[in-house]
Amino acid sequence: MALPTWPEYWNEIEPSLLILIGFVLFVFPEPATSALGAGLMLFGAAWWFYEWER
């Protein structure tokens, strides 16, 4: 049984990175970065659900 390659996991890694970066920006205490972080988390979550069963 062959191990999966890196490109096969890329679709799961990208949305997770967006959620993580969005969270870091969200907790940074400035309104502009918090709004950008919240937007990135929402976009990452939507992308993650879109990729879930693909």
mmCIF file of the N, C-alpha and C atoms, coordinates in Angstrom:
data_MODEL
# 
_entry.id   MODEL 
# 
loop_
_atom_site.group_PDB 
_atom_site.id 
_atom_site.type_symbol 
_atom_site.label_atom_id 
_atom_site.label_alt_id 
_atom_site.label_comp_id 
_atom_site.label_asym_id 
_atom_site.label_entity_id 
_atom_site.label_seq_id 
_atom_site.pdbx_PDB_ins_code 
_atom_site.Cartn_x 
_atom_site.Cartn_y 
_atom_site.Cartn_z 
_atom_site.occupancy 
_atom_site.B_iso_or_equiv 
_atom_site.pdbx_formal_charge 
_atom_site.auth_seq_id 
_atom_site.auth_comp_id 
_atom_site.auth_asym_id 
_atom_site.auth_atom_id 
_atom_site.pdbx_PDB_model_num 
ATOM 1   N N  . MET A 1 1  ? 0.849   -1.181 0.000  1.00 0.00 ? 1  MET A N  1 
ATOM 2   C CA . MET A 1 1  ? 0.000   0.000  0.000  1.00 0.00 ? 1  MET A CA 1 
ATOM 3   C C  . MET A 1 1  ? 0.890   1.239  0.000  1.00 0.00 ? 1  MET A C  1 
ATOM 4   N N  . ALA A 1 2  ? 0.699   2.081  -0.985 1.00 0.00 ? 2  ALA A N  1 
ATOM 5   C CA . ALA A 1 2  ? 1.531   3.274  -1.129 1.00 0.00 ? 2  ALA A CA 1 
ATOM 6   C C  . ALA A 1 2  ? 1.016   4.397  -0.228 1.00 0.00 ? 2  ALA A C  1 
ATOM 7   N N  . LEU A 1 3  ? 1.946   5.175  0.284  1.00 0.00 ? 3  LEU A N  1 
ATOM 8   C CA . LEU A 1 3  ? 1.580   6.333  1.089  1.00 0.00 ? 3  LEU A CA 1 
ATOM 9   C C  . LEU A 1 3  ? 1.083   7.453  0.183  1.00 0.00 ? 3  LEU A C  1 
ATOM 10  N N  . PRO A 1 4  ? 0.107   8.229  0.644  1.00 0.00 ? 4  PRO A N  1 
ATOM 11  C CA . PRO A 1 4  ? -0.374  9.354  -0.160 1.00 0.00 ? 4  PRO A CA 1 
ATOM 12  C C  . PRO A 1 4  ? 0.721   10.402 -0.338 1.00 0.00 ? 4  PRO A C  1 
ATOM 13  N N  . THR A 1 5  ? 0.684   11.084 -1.449 1.00 0.00 ? 5  THR A N  1 
ATOM 14  C CA . THR A 1 5  ? 1.677   12.117 -1.718 1.00 0.00 ? 5  THR A CA 1 
ATOM 15  C C  . THR A 1 5  ? 1.215   13.466 -1.174 1.00 0.00 ? 5  THR A C  1 
ATOM 16  N N  . TRP A 1 6  ? 2.161   14.403 -1.111 1.00 0.00 ? 6  TRP A N  1 
ATOM 17  C CA . TRP A 1 6  ? 1.880   15.741 -0.576 1.00 0.00 ? 6  TRP A CA 1 
ATOM 18  C C  . TRP A 1 6  ? 0.736   16.447 -1.312 1.00 0.00 ? 6  TRP A C  1 
ATOM 19  N N  . PRO A 1 7  ? 0.710   16.441 -2.656 1.00 0.00 ? 7  PRO A N  1 
ATOM 20  C CA . PRO A 1 7  ? -0.389  17.147 -3.349 1.00 0.00 ? 7  PRO A CA 1 
ATOM 21  C C  . PRO A 1 7  ? -1.778  16.587 -3.040 1.00 0.00 ? 7  PRO A C  1 
ATOM 22  N N  . GLU A 1 8  ? -1.871  15.349 -2.641 1.00 0.00 ? 8  GLU A N  1 
ATOM 23  C CA . GLU A 1 8  ? -3.187  14.782 -2.298 1.00 0.00 ? 8  GLU A CA 1 
ATOM 24  C C  . GLU A 1 8  ? -3.744  15.388 -1.011 1.00 0.00 ? 8  GLU A C  1 
ATOM 25  N N  . TYR A 1 9  ? -2.882  15.857 -0.129 1.00 0.00 ? 9  TYR A N  1 
ATOM 26  C CA . TYR A 1 9  ? -3.321  16.463 1.128  1.00 0.00 ? 9  TYR A CA 1 
ATOM 27  C C  . TYR A 1 9  ? -3.459  17.968 1.044  1.00 0.00 ? 9  TYR A C  1 
ATOM 28  N N  . TRP A 1 10 ? -3.014  18.587 -0.033 1.00 0.00 ? 10 TRP A N  1 
ATOM 29  C CA . TRP A 1 10 ? -2.988  20.043 -0.111 1.00 0.00 ? 10 TRP A CA 1 
ATOM 30  C C  . TRP A 1 10 ? -4.378  20.658 0.045  1.00 0.00 ? 10 TRP A C  1 
ATOM 31  N N  . ASN A 1 11 ? -5.423  20.003 -0.462 1.00 0.00 ? 11 ASN A N  1 
ATOM 32  C CA . ASN A 1 11 ? -6.781  20.545 -0.350 1.00 0.00 ? 11 ASN A CA 1 
ATOM 33  C C  . ASN A 1 11 ? -7.277  20.565 1.085  1.00 0.00 ? 11 ASN A C  1 
ATOM 34  N N  . GLU A 1 12 ? -6.734  19.734 1.959  1.00 0.00 ? 12 GLU A N  1 
ATOM 35  C CA . GLU A 1 12 ? -7.111  19.777 3.358  1.00 0.00 ? 12 GLU A CA 1 
ATOM 36  C C  . GLU A 1 12 ? -6.259  20.763 4.143  1.00 0.00 ? 12 GLU A C  1 
ATOM 37  N N  . ILE A 1 13 ? -5.042  21.021 3.675  1.00 0.00 ? 13 ILE A N  1 
ATOM 38  C CA . ILE A 1 13 ? -4.119  21.891 4.403  1.00 0.00 ? 13 ILE A CA 1 
ATOM 39  C C  . ILE A 1 13 ? -4.435  23.368 4.168  1.00 0.00 ? 13 ILE A C  1 
ATOM 40  N N  . GLU A 1 14 ? -4.784  23.747 2.963  1.00 0.00 ? 14 GLU A N  1 
ATOM 41  C CA . GLU A 1 14 ? -5.028  25.159 2.651  1.00 0.00 ? 14 GLU A CA 1 
ATOM 42  C C  . GLU A 1 14 ? -6.125  25.787 3.515  1.00 0.00 ? 14 GLU A C  1 
ATOM 43  N N  . PRO A 1 15 ? -7.336  25.193 3.606  1.00 0.00 ? 15 PRO A N  1 
ATOM 44  C CA . PRO A 1 15 ? -8.363  25.820 4.440  1.00 0.00 ? 15 PRO A CA 1 
ATOM 45  C C  . PRO A 1 15 ? -7.974  25.850 5.913  1.00 0.00 ? 15 PRO A C  1 
ATOM 46  N N  . SER A 1 16 ? -7.269  24.828 6.372  1.00 0.00 ? 16 SER A N  1 
ATOM 47  C CA . SER A 1 16 ? -6.845  24.800 7.774  1.00 0.00 ? 16 SER A CA 1 
ATOM 48  C C  . SER A 1 16 ? -5.857  25.923 8.063  1.00 0.00 ? 16 SER A C  1 
ATOM 49  N N  . LEU A 1 17 ? -4.956  26.195 7.125  1.00 0.00 ? 17 LEU A N  1 
ATOM 50  C CA . LEU A 1 17 ? -4.016  27.301 7.307  1.00 0.00 ? 17 LEU A CA 1 
ATOM 51  C C  . LEU A 1 17 ? -4.744  28.648 7.325  1.00 0.00 ? 17 LEU A C  1 
ATOM 52  N N  . LEU A 1 18 ? -5.749  28.801 6.475  1.00 0.00 ? 18 LEU A N  1 
ATOM 53  C CA . LEU A 1 18 ? -6.527  30.053 6.488  1.00 0.00 ? 18 LEU A CA 1 
ATOM 54  C C  . LEU A 1 18 ? -7.228  30.253 7.832  1.00 0.00 ? 18 LEU A C  1 
ATOM 55  N N  . ILE A 1 19 ? -7.787  29.190 8.384  1.00 0.00 ? 19 ILE A N  1 
ATOM 56  C CA . ILE A 1 19 ? -8.458  29.298 9.679  1.00 0.00 ? 19 ILE A CA 1 
ATOM 57  C C  . ILE A 1 19 ? -7.449  29.652 10.764 1.00 0.00 ? 19 ILE A C  1 
ATOM 58  N N  . LEU A 1 20 ? -6.285  29.034 10.737 1.00 0.00 ? 20 LEU A N  1 
ATOM 59  C CA . LEU A 1 20 ? -5.250  29.307 11.737 1.00 0.00 ? 20 LEU A CA 1 
ATOM 60  C C  . LEU A 1 20 ? -4.735  30.741 11.629 1.00 0.00 ? 20 LEU A C  1 
ATOM 61  N N  . ILE A 1 21 ? -4.440  31.199 10.423 1.00 0.00 ? 21 ILE A N  1 
ATOM 62  C CA . ILE A 1 21 ? -3.973  32.575 10.235 1.00 0.00 ? 21 ILE A CA 1 
ATOM 63  C C  . ILE A 1 21 ? -5.065  33.567 10.626 1.00 0.00 ? 21 ILE A C  1 
ATOM 64  N N  . GLY A 1 22 ? -6.305  33.259 10.278 1.00 0.00 ? 22 GLY A N  1 
ATOM 65  C CA . GLY A 1 22 ? -7.421  34.118 10.671 1.00 0.00 ? 22 GLY A CA 1 
ATOM 66  C C  . GLY A 1 22 ? -7.570  34.210 12.173 1.00 0.00 ? 22 GLY A C  1 
ATOM 67  N N  . PHE A 1 23 ? -7.367  33.111 12.876 1.00 0.00 ? 23 PHE A N  1 
ATOM 68  C CA . PHE A 1 23 ? -7.463  33.133 14.341 1.00 0.00 ? 23 PHE A CA 1 
ATOM 69  C C  . PHE A 1 23 ? -6.357  33.993 14.942 1.00 0.00 ? 23 PHE A C  1 
ATOM 70  N N  . VAL A 1 24 ? -5.145  33.852 14.422 1.00 0.00 ? 24 VAL A N  1 
ATOM 71  C CA . VAL A 1 24 ? -4.038  34.671 14.936 1.00 0.00 ? 24 VAL A CA 1 
ATOM 72  C C  . VAL A 1 24 ? -4.328  36.147 14.712 1.00 0.00 ? 24 VAL A C  1 
ATOM 73  N N  . LEU A 1 25 ? -4.828  36.509 13.538 1.00 0.00 ? 25 LEU A N  1 
ATOM 74  C CA . LEU A 1 25 ? -5.173  37.908 13.289 1.00 0.00 ? 25 LEU A CA 1 
ATOM 75  C C  . LEU A 1 25 ? -6.354  38.361 14.131 1.00 0.00 ? 25 LEU A C  1 
ATOM 76  N N  . PHE A 1 26 ? -7.280  37.461 14.404 1.00 0.00 ? 26 PHE A N  1 
ATOM 77  C CA . PHE A 1 26 ? -8.472  37.819 15.186 1.00 0.00 ? 26 PHE A CA 1 
ATOM 78  C C  . PHE A 1 26 ? -8.103  38.187 16.621 1.00 0.00 ? 26 PHE A C  1 
ATOM 79  N N  . VAL A 1 27 ? -7.150  37.503 17.211 1.00 0.00 ? 27 VAL A N  1 
ATOM 80  C CA . VAL A 1 27 ? -6.794  37.778 18.611 1.00 0.00 ? 27 VAL A CA 1 
ATOM 81  C C  . VAL A 1 27 ? -5.828  38.951 18.734 1.00 0.00 ? 27 VAL A C  1 
ATOM 82  N N  . PHE A 1 28 ? -5.254  39.423 17.612 1.00 0.00 ? 28 PHE A N  1 
ATOM 83  C CA . PHE A 1 28 ? -4.396  40.603 17.653 1.00 0.00 ? 28 PHE A CA 1 
ATOM 84  C C  . PHE A 1 28 ? -5.283  41.807 17.961 1.00 0.00 ? 28 PHE A C  1 
ATOM 85  N N  . PRO A 1 29 ? -4.916  42.602 18.975 1.00 0.00 ? 29 PRO A N  1 
ATOM 86  C CA . PRO A 1 29 ? -5.846  43.626 19.482 1.00 0.00 ? 29 PRO A CA 1 
ATOM 87  C C  . PRO A 1 29 ? -5.938  44.904 18.651 1.00 0.00 ? 29 PRO A C  1 
ATOM 88  N N  . GLU A 1 30 ? -6.301  44.789 17.409 1.00 0.00 ? 30 GLU A N  1 
ATOM 89  C CA . GLU A 1 30 ? -6.564  45.962 16.578 1.00 0.00 ? 30 GLU A CA 1 
ATOM 90  C C  . GLU A 1 30 ? -7.798  45.662 15.733 1.00 0.00 ? 30 GLU A C  1 
ATOM 91  N N  . PRO A 1 31 ? -8.726  46.583 15.630 1.00 0.00 ? 31 PRO A N  1 
ATOM 92  C CA . PRO A 1 31 ? -9.987  46.295 14.934 1.00 0.00 ? 31 PRO A CA 1 
ATOM 93  C C  . PRO A 1 31 ? -9.826  45.847 13.479 1.00 0.00 ? 31 PRO A C  1 
ATOM 94  N N  . ALA A 1 32 ? -8.887  46.428 12.749 1.00 0.00 ? 32 ALA A N  1 
ATOM 95  C CA . ALA A 1 32 ? -8.736  46.062 11.336 1.00 0.00 ? 32 ALA A CA 1 
ATOM 96  C C  . ALA A 1 32 ? -8.253  44.614 11.197 1.00 0.00 ? 32 ALA A C  1 
ATOM 97  N N  . THR A 1 33 ? -7.287  44.215 12.013 1.00 0.00 ? 33 THR A N  1 
ATOM 98  C CA . THR A 1 33 ? -6.801  42.839 11.910 1.00 0.00 ? 33 THR A CA 1 
ATOM 99  C C  . THR A 1 33 ? -7.818  41.853 12.439 1.00 0.00 ? 33 THR A C  1 
ATOM 100 N N  . SER A 1 34 ? -8.598  42.268 13.429 1.00 0.00 ? 34 SER A N  1 
ATOM 101 C CA . SER A 1 34 ? -9.646  41.377 13.944 1.00 0.00 ? 34 SER A CA 1 
ATOM 102 C C  . SER A 1 34 ? -10.721 41.138 12.885 1.00 0.00 ? 34 SER A C  1 
ATOM 103 N N  . ALA A 1 35 ? -11.096 42.169 12.159 1.00 0.00 ? 35 ALA A N  1 
ATOM 104 C CA . ALA A 1 35 ? -12.092 42.005 11.102 1.00 0.00 ? 35 ALA A CA 1 
ATOM 105 C C  . ALA A 1 35 ? -11.537 41.146 9.965  1.00 0.00 ? 35 ALA A C  1 
ATOM 106 N N  . LEU A 1 36 ? -10.289 41.375 9.584  1.00 0.00 ? 36 LEU A N  1 
ATOM 107 C CA . LEU A 1 36 ? -9.666  40.557 8.547  1.00 0.00 ? 36 LEU A CA 1 
ATOM 108 C C  . LEU A 1 36 ? -9.547  39.113 9.011  1.00 0.00 ? 36 LEU A C  1 
ATOM 109 N N  . GLY A 1 37 ? -9.176  38.911 10.276 1.00 0.00 ? 37 GLY A N  1 
ATOM 110 C CA . GLY A 1 37 ? -9.066  37.558 10.814 1.00 0.00 ? 37 GLY A CA 1 
ATOM 111 C C  . GLY A 1 37 ? -10.399 36.834 10.840 1.00 0.00 ? 37 GLY A C  1 
ATOM 112 N N  . ALA A 1 38 ? -11.455 37.539 11.221 1.00 0.00 ? 38 ALA A N  1 
ATOM 113 C CA . ALA A 1 38 ? -12.779 36.921 11.231 1.00 0.00 ? 38 ALA A CA 1 
ATOM 114 C C  . ALA A 1 38 ? -13.205 36.549 9.812  1.00 0.00 ? 38 ALA A C  1 
ATOM 115 N N  . GLY A 1 39 ? -12.911 37.424 8.855  1.00 0.00 ? 39 GLY A N  1 
ATOM 116 C CA . GLY A 1 39 ? -13.236 37.115 7.470  1.00 0.00 ? 39 GLY A CA 1 
ATOM 117 C C  . GLY A 1 39 ? -12.466 35.914 6.950  1.00 0.00 ? 39 GLY A C  1 
ATOM 118 N N  . LEU A 1 40 ? -11.179 35.829 7.286  1.00 0.00 ? 40 LEU A N  1 
ATOM 119 C CA . LEU A 1 40 ? -10.381 34.677 6.864  1.00 0.00 ? 40 LEU A CA 1 
ATOM 120 C C  . LEU A 1 40 ? -10.868 33.387 7.505  1.00 0.00 ? 40 LEU A C  1 
ATOM 121 N N  . MET A 1 41 ? -11.264 33.450 8.772  1.00 0.00 ? 41 MET A N  1 
ATOM 122 C CA . MET A 1 41 ? -11.789 32.244 9.426  1.00 0.00 ? 41 MET A CA 1 
ATOM 123 C C  . MET A 1 41 ? -13.085 31.789 8.774  1.00 0.00 ? 41 MET A C  1 
ATOM 124 N N  . LEU A 1 42 ? -13.973 32.718 8.446  1.00 0.00 ? 42 LEU A N  1 
ATOM 125 C CA . LEU A 1 42 ? -15.225 32.354 7.782  1.00 0.00 ? 42 LEU A CA 1 
ATOM 126 C C  . LEU A 1 42 ? -14.971 31.787 6.394  1.00 0.00 ? 42 LEU A C  1 
ATOM 127 N N  . PHE A 1 43 ? -14.066 32.414 5.654  1.00 0.00 ? 43 PHE A N  1 
ATOM 128 C CA . PHE A 1 43 ? -13.728 31.912 4.320  1.00 0.00 ? 43 PHE A CA 1 
ATOM 129 C C  . PHE A 1 43 ? -13.082 30.527 4.411  1.00 0.00 ? 43 PHE A C  1 
ATOM 130 N N  . GLY A 1 44 ? -12.171 30.345 5.369  1.00 0.00 ? 44 GLY A N  1 
ATOM 131 C CA . GLY A 1 44 ? -11.530 29.045 5.552  1.00 0.00 ? 44 GLY A CA 1 
ATOM 132 C C  . GLY A 1 44 ? -12.516 27.966 5.946  1.00 0.00 ? 44 GLY A C  1 
ATOM 133 N N  . ALA A 1 45 ? -13.466 28.308 6.806  1.00 0.00 ? 45 ALA A N  1 
ATOM 134 C CA . ALA A 1 45 ? -14.471 27.323 7.212  1.00 0.00 ? 45 ALA A CA 1 
ATOM 135 C C  . ALA A 1 45 ? -15.380 26.948 6.042  1.00 0.00 ? 45 ALA A C  1 
ATOM 136 N N  . ALA A 1 46 ? -15.772 27.941 5.253  1.00 0.00 ? 46 ALA A N  1 
ATOM 137 C CA . ALA A 1 46 ? -16.607 27.648 4.090  1.00 0.00 ? 46 ALA A CA 1 
ATOM 138 C C  . ALA A 1 46 ? -15.853 26.790 3.087  1.00 0.00 ? 46 ALA A C  1 
ATOM 139 N N  . TRP A 1 47 ? -14.588 27.089 2.861  1.00 0.00 ? 47 TRP A N  1 
ATOM 140 C CA . TRP A 1 47 ? -13.760 26.316 1.939  1.00 0.00 ? 47 TRP A CA 1 
ATOM 141 C C  . TRP A 1 47 ? -13.564 24.896 2.448  1.00 0.00 ? 47 TRP A C  1 
ATOM 142 N N  . TRP A 1 48 ? -13.374 24.762 3.769  1.00 0.00 ? 48 TRP A N  1 
ATOM 143 C CA . TRP A 1 48 ? -13.177 23.452 4.388  1.00 0.00 ? 48 TRP A CA 1 
ATOM 144 C C  . TRP A 1 48 ? -14.424 22.590 4.199  1.00 0.00 ? 48 TRP A C  1 
ATOM 145 N N  . PHE A 1 49 ? -15.614 23.160 4.410  1.00 0.00 ? 49 PHE A N  1 
ATOM 146 C CA . PHE A 1 49 ? -16.848 22.402 4.212  1.00 0.00 ? 49 PHE A CA 1 
ATOM 147 C C  . PHE A 1 49 ? -17.068 22.074 2.734  1.00 0.00 ? 49 PHE A C  1 
ATOM 148 N N  . TYR A 1 50 ? -16.653 22.966 1.862  1.00 0.00 ? 50 TYR A N  1 
ATOM 149 C CA . TYR A 1 50 ? -16.771 22.699 0.429  1.00 0.00 ? 50 TYR A CA 1 
ATOM 150 C C  . TYR A 1 50 ? -15.888 21.517 0.016  1.00 0.00 ? 50 TYR A C  1 
ATOM 151 N N  . GLU A 1 51 ? -14.690 21.455 0.561  1.00 0.00 ? 51 GLU A N  1 
ATOM 152 C CA . GLU A 1 51 ? -13.745 20.390 0.217  1.00 0.00 ? 51 GLU A CA 1 
ATOM 153 C C  . GLU A 1 51 ? -13.997 19.081 0.969  1.00 0.00 ? 51 GLU A C  1 
ATOM 154 N N  . TRP A 1 52 ? -14.908 19.084 1.918  1.00 0.00 ? 52 TRP A N  1 
ATOM 155 C CA . TRP A 1 52 ? -15.096 17.948 2.818  1.00 0.00 ? 52 TRP A CA 1 
ATOM 156 C C  . TRP A 1 52 ? -15.318 16.628 2.064  1.00 0.00 ? 52 TRP A C  1 
ATOM 157 N N  . GLU A 1 53 ? -16.256 16.576 1.171  1.00 0.00 ? 53 GLU A N  1 
ATOM 158 C CA . GLU A 1 53 ? -16.594 15.328 0.492  1.00 0.00 ? 53 GLU A CA 1 
ATOM 159 C C  . GLU A 1 53 ? -16.122 15.283 -0.960 1.00 0.00 ? 53 GLU A C  1 
ATOM 160 N N  . ARG A 1 54 ? -15.228 16.158 -1.344 1.00 0.00 ? 54 ARG A N  1 
ATOM 161 C CA . ARG A 1 54 ? -14.712 16.162 -2.720 1.00 0.00 ? 54 ARG A CA 1 
ATOM 162 C C  . ARG A 1 54 ? -13.656 15.144 -2.889 1.00 0.00 ? 54 ARG A C  1 
# 
